Amino acid sequence: MTFTKRAAAKLLLGTALAASMGTSAFADGHAKTKVGFVYVGPIGDGGWTFEHDKGRLAVEKEFGDSVETVFVESVAEGPDSERVMTQMALDGAELIFTTSFGYMDPTINVAKKFPNVKFEHATGYKRADNVSTYSARFYEGRAIQGHIAGSMTKSNIIGYIGSYPIPEVIRGINSAFIHARKVNPDVQFKIVWAYTWFDPAKEADAAKVLIEQGADVVLQHTDSTAPQAAAQEAGNVITFGQASDMGQYAPFPRVSSIIDDWAPYYIARVQAVKDGTWSSTDTWDGIGAGMVGIGEISDAVPADVKEQALALKASLADGSYHAFTGPLNKQDGTAFLADGETADDGTLAGMNFYVEGIEGDIPQ
């Protein structure tokens, strides 16, 4: 066969393939909507990324063959994330979810290069015409954890594993402390900063340090189950699931959990892209909207404490109570909220201070 005949054969083959596509994915006149997800941890982390990936799978179930999802896991925050987002856009993703705070600037940078691609950034605050932001009011769940922790501690020392000193994490520490102190004025918080979202070895070490310092309750804002395992090994140390239920450690040491439910939001935003109604928005939902769930409170929690915790959950859900309600002072003793006053979203979004009673400095 001559070169010309080979070329003609390839052309015919390409035409045939195009025709076959017209009777499959494009039979209804609509191409598949390609949706990308960028994850800071592995999908098997049992926490944050695990729940985001559950949302991705819910999208696939909801839309079937009309949607194609792709994901890249364990993407470091910084330049590498920008590379991953860029490749997703080049590969035809119409909507890209970037699911960690440290992806904020890379998301904005890539969005400028691809104005026809829609981006959704989790937990950040920078938006553009093609960049939305979304987060959950995790601090509402921290309030419930604080109530249970303050009620159950015997040593009056509660340990807290922080990831990075960003407003989201500081809000959670403050909310847990406020509500632990409400039921137990003698409570002290000891905070260890792990400087990671997901590193089981570091998280386990942090938990062990806190337990050695007398903590009999350990809270975490990191993503693995390693602190649960460390507490289980120590015995008589209470924990709470972070981002996911972590129910394999129930009924003890894990006595409840904060569960992130991203599926309804992901489905709604994909639908908006398919409908052509997507616009740049900022979403910040909590217990009431179902974005923050509270895992089953185990029987290790006294019945009266469980009843109080569920009542607190109900009041947060219906809006009759706000987790940041005065009178509250800042750590240095200056006024934060007057009696009955509640914190506005702007203050909460930029929170960079501890409330009165927490010891130690926030790392810079």
N, C-alpha and C positions, 0 to 999 in steps of 0.2 A: 504494500500500500504506500502511495506517495505521501509526502508531507501534506499536500493540499487535501487529499482524501481523509487523512487523519484529522485535520482541522475541521473538515466538514462533519466528520463523525462526532467529534466533540461537541460541535454546535448543535447537532441533532439531539445528542444525549442531554445537553443542558436544557434544550427546549422541552424535551420529554420530562425532565425532572421538575421544571417550572410548572408544567401542566399538571403533574401529579400532585404538587403542592397545592395547586388550585382546587383540588378535590379533597384536601385534608384540612390542614391548619387554616387555610384561607377560604374554605368552602362557603362560609357565611359572609365573606367580604371583609372580615376583620382579622388582622394579624393577632397573634398572641401578645398579650401585654407582658413584657419582661420586667421583673421586679428583683432588685438586688438588695442584699443585706450584708453589712459589714459588722463583724463581731469582734469584741476585744478579747474574749476568752474562747475556750473550746465549747462546742455545743453540749458536751457531756459534763460541764462544770457543776451541774446540779443546782445552779443558782441563776444569776443574771442572764447569761447567754442562753442557758437552757430554756428559760421562759420566753426570750425573744424568738428562739427557734420554734417553740411551740406556736407562737403567733404566725410565723412563716408557714408552718404546716397547716394551720387553720386557713390561711389564704388559699393554699393549694386545694384544700378540701372544699372550700366555698366556691371557687371559680373553675375548678376542674381544668379541662384542656384549654380554656381560654386564657390561662395565665401560665407563665413559666417563671419559677423563682430560682435564683442563684444566690450562693452565699460564700463568704470567705471568713474562716474563723481564726482566732488568735492573731489578730492584726494589731501590731503595736501602734499606740497613739503617736502621731507625728508624721514625718515624711512618708513612711511606708503606707500609711492609711491613704494618703493622697494618691499614691501610685495605684492602689487597689481600686479606689473610687473611679479614677480616670479610666482604668481598664474596663470596669463595668460599663461606664458610659460609652466607651468605644465599641463595646460588644453589644450595644443595643438596648441596655436597660433604660426604660422610660421613667422609672421611679426607683430611688435608692434610699434605703433606711440606714443611717449611720448611728450606731447604738451605744456610743460612749461619749462622755463629756469632752475628752481630749481630742475627739474628731471634729470639734467645732470649727476651728480655723481651716483645716484641710477641706471640710465640707464647703465652706464659703469660697475657698480658692477654686475648687473644681467646678462648683456651680457657675462661676463666672465664665468658665471656658465652655460650658455646655448649657446655654440658656434655655434650650428646649427640653432638658431633662429636669424632672422634679426630684427634689431632695427633702428628706425628713431627718432632722437631727434630734436625737434623744438627749434630754437634760441640759441642753445649752440655751443660749439667749440671743444669738445672732441670727437674723433672718434676712431674706432677700426675696425678690419676686418669685424665684423658683426654689426657695428654701423655707420650709416650715420647721417649727420646733415643737416638741412634745415631751412631757414628763408626767410623773405621778407624784402625788402628795404623800410621799413615803413617811413624812414626819407625823402624819395621822396614825399610821401603824406603830411608829416609835412611841407615841403617847401611850398606846395600849400595852406595849412591851414594858415601858417604864413603870406603869401601874402594877403589872404583875411582878416585875423584878423587885420593886421597892417593897411590895407586900411579902415576898417570899425569902428575900435575903436574910440570912442569920448573922453574917459577918458585917453587914452594912457596907460592904465594898462591892461595887458593881464594875466589872471590867468592860471596856469598849474598844474594839479593834476598828480603827479608822483606816480608810484607804488613802485618800488624798484630802488635804485641808481646803476643800472647795465648799461653797455655800450649801449644797445639797447635803453633804456629810455633817457640816456644822449644825445645820437645822435639826438633823436627826439626833445628834448628841444632846442638843439643848432640849428638844421635845421629850426625849426619854428621861433626862435628868429632872425637868420640871415635874413630870408626873410621878417619878419615883419619890421625889421629895414631898409631894403632896400627901402621900400615904406613909412616908417614913422620913421625918426631918433629919435623921441621923445618917442618911445615905451619903456615901462618898463615891465619886466616879474616878477611876483610873483609866487613862486613855493611852493606848499604844498606836502609833502611826506605822502602818505596814508599807506605805508607799507602793502599793500594788492593788489592782482589782482582783487579780487571780494569781496566787502563788501558794499552793497548799503548804509547802514547807515553811514559808514566812508566816502564814496565817496560823499554823500549828504552834510555831515558836512564840508568836504573840500571845496566843491563848495560854500557853504554859507559863509565860512570864506573869501574866495577870493572875493566874491561879496561885502562883508562888507568892504573889503580893497580897494574897488573902481574898481575892474575888471568889465568891461562890455563885455569881451570875456573870455570864459573858455574853455581851451583845456584839454584833459584827456588822460592818458595812463593807465586807469583802465577799467574794462570790463562791468560794469552795466550801465543802463540808468539813474541811480539816479542823476548824475549831470545835465542831460537834464531836468529832472523834477524840480530840484531846480532852474535852470535858468528860466524855464517856469513860475514858481511861482513868481520869482523876477520881471520878465518883463524886456524888453529892454536889455537882456543879450544874447549874441550870443554863440552858441555851435557848435561842430562838432561831428558827429558819430565816434565812435572808434571801429575798427575791423569789425563792421557790419554797415549797413546803418543807423539804428535807425531812419528810415524815418517817424515813427509815430509822431516825433516831428518836422517834416518839415511842412511848409516852414520856421517856426521860433519857437523856438530859433535855432534848428539845420539847418544850412544853407548849409552844405555839409558833407562829411564823408570820412574816409579811410575804404575801404572794403578789407578784406583778402579773397582771392579765392584760397583755398587749393585743390579743387577737381581735377584739371588736374594733379597736382603733385601726389596726392594719387592714382589716377587711374594708372598713369605711373609706380609707384613703386610697386603696387600690380601686374601689368602685368609683371614686371621684375622678381618678385618672381615666378610667374606661368611659365614664360619662362625659368627660370634658368639662367637669365642674370644679376640678381641683384649684385651690387658691392657697396662697401663703397664709398660714394661721399659726397661732400659739395655743397649745392645748395643755392644761394643767389640771388633771382630774384626780380624785381621791377615792375614798371608801364609798361615798354616795353614788358615784358614777360607775363603780365596779372596777376601776383600774387598779385600785389597791384592795387586795383581799386579806383577810385574817384567817390563817390556818386554824384548824381545830385546836381548841384549848384542851389539853390532855387532862386526864384525871389526877395527874400529879399536882395540879393546881387546886388549892382548897375551893370548895363549892362557893363560898361567899366571895372570894377573890374573882373567880370565874364570872359570877353574876355581875359583879361591879365592872369587870372588863367588857362584858357584852353590852352593858348599859352605856359605857363610855363609847364603844363602837357605834351604837345606835345614835347617840347624840352628835357624834362627828359626822355620821352619814346623813342625818337630816338637817344639819347646819345649825342646830340649836346650841352647839358648843364649838368653840374654836380652840385648837390645841395651844395657841399662843394668846392667852387672855390675861390681862393685868389684874393685880399689880405685879409687875416684873421689873427687875433692875438688870443692867448689864453687869458683867463681872467686876468692873471697877466701882460699882455702887451707884453709878449715874442712872437716872430714870430711863427705862425702856418703854414700858406701857403703864398707863395709869389704871386705877381700879376699874375693871369692866371693859377697858379698851382692848381691841384685838389688833394684831399685826396685819398690815396691808401686804399685798402680794409683792410689791416692789421691795419692801424691807426684807421679806423672807427670801426673795430671789437673790438678794445681794448679801445675805447674812454673813458677817465676817467677825463675829464676836461671840464669846461665851456669855451665858446668863450668870447672874450672881450665884456663887456657891461652888462653881466648877473651878478646880485648881489647875494650875499650869497654863502655859501659853500656847496659842495656836501657831504652829510653824509657818514661817513665811516662805 
